[in-house]
Amino acid sequence: MSVCETLDLRGLKCPLPVLRTRRHLRDLTSGARIRVETTDPLAVIDIPHFCREDGHQLLSSQPTDGGHAFLIEKA
């Protein structure tokens, strides 16, 4: 399955990236994938923790220009 969309959360500070990601995933079907882009330095801790807590799969985590990108598959 390919990425269905990118969630641009650049410029938002903790805890908004996690809260917006959670809200967005709520409306998707199981197995759907999204790419989350953020500039919040705490996202490298918060997003993986959120995925573990909620049972989603973090498929990739990589630095980007000025931030970080995460590929998440909904549980």
C-alpha positions in Angstrom: 0.0 0.0 0.0 1.3 3.5 -0.8 1.2 6.7 1.1 -2.3 8.1 0.7 -1.4 11.7 1.8 1.0 14.0 3.6 0.1 15.7 6.8 2.0 18.9 7.0 2.5 19.8 10.6 5.6 22.0 10.1 5.7 25.0 12.4 3.5 23.4 15.1 5.0 22.8 18.6 4.5 20.0 21.1 1.9 18.6 21.7 0.1 19.7 18.5 1.9 17.4 16.0 0.8 14.3 18.0 -2.7 15.6 18.6 -3.3 16.4 15.0 -1.8 13.1 13.8 -4.1 11.2 16.2 -7.2 13.1 15.0 -6.2 12.5 11.4 -5.7 8.8 11.8 -9.0 8.4 13.5 -10.8 9.0 10.2 -8.7 6.5 8.2 -9.2 2.8 7.7 -6.8 0.2 9.2 -3.7 -0.2 7.0 -3.9 3.3 5.6 -0.5 5.1 5.5 0.3 8.8 6.0 3.5 10.8 5.9 3.7 13.3 8.7 6.1 16.2 8.3 7.1 18.3 11.4 9.7 20.8 12.5 9.1 20.3 16.2 12.4 18.8 17.7 10.4 16.8 20.2 8.5 15.0 17.5 11.3 12.5 17.2 10.4 11.3 20.7 6.6 12.1 20.7 5.6 10.5 17.3 7.3 7.1 17.9 5.8 7.1 21.5 2.4 7.9 20.2 2.6 5.0 17.6 3.6 2.5 20.3 0.9 3.7 22.7 -1.9 3.6 20.1 -0.7 0.5 18.2 0.2 2.1 14.9 3.3 1.1 13.0 6.0 3.6 12.5 7.4 2.5 9.1 10.1 5.1 8.8 11.5 8.1 10.5 13.9 10.4 8.7 15.4 13.9 9.0 14.3 16.4 6.4 15.3 19.9 5.6 14.6 21.7 8.9 12.6 18.9 10.4 11.6 15.3 10.4 9.3 13.0 8.4 7.4 9.9 9.6 5.6 7.2 7.7 2.9 5.7 9.8 0.5 2.9 9.1 -2.7 2.9 11.0 -3.4 -0.1 13.2 
